[in-house]
Amino acid sequence: MTAVKRLDATKEALAVIDTLSEQHGELMFYQAGGCCEGTQPQCFEKGGFFPRMNDACIGTIRGFEFWIDRDLFEYWKYAHFTLDVVDGFGPGGFSLETPLGKTFKVHYRLFTDAELEKLEPVKRNE
């Protein structure tokens, strides 16, 4: 049985990730549930942000972990995430793509009942 991925990325997002990894090396993503960065996914150099206890890693993009806030995960655990990128600046400005004039964003869709039965497990920060 093939597991259903919780995370994908558009070709535009992959191109920005490739540029960022050439400039910064290993990356990581974190999506919080609010505050100054809103719910915009943030891209950091690996180790540039430390997930909190029980935050969830929902997958990888180009081998780079994508973590989400534990409370946000509880709300969105039945949804598939597709990482995309748009022109402009998001509310946070801490993310590595900001100097490129880009902002990462996520498109969500609910999993089907069949997909829910085969979901990839998440990794929790302990």
Summary of the structure (lengths in Angstrom):
residues: 126
radius of gyration: 14.0
end to end distance: 28.1
largest distance: 42.1
contacts: 378
relative contact order: 0.27
helix: 25%
strand: 37%
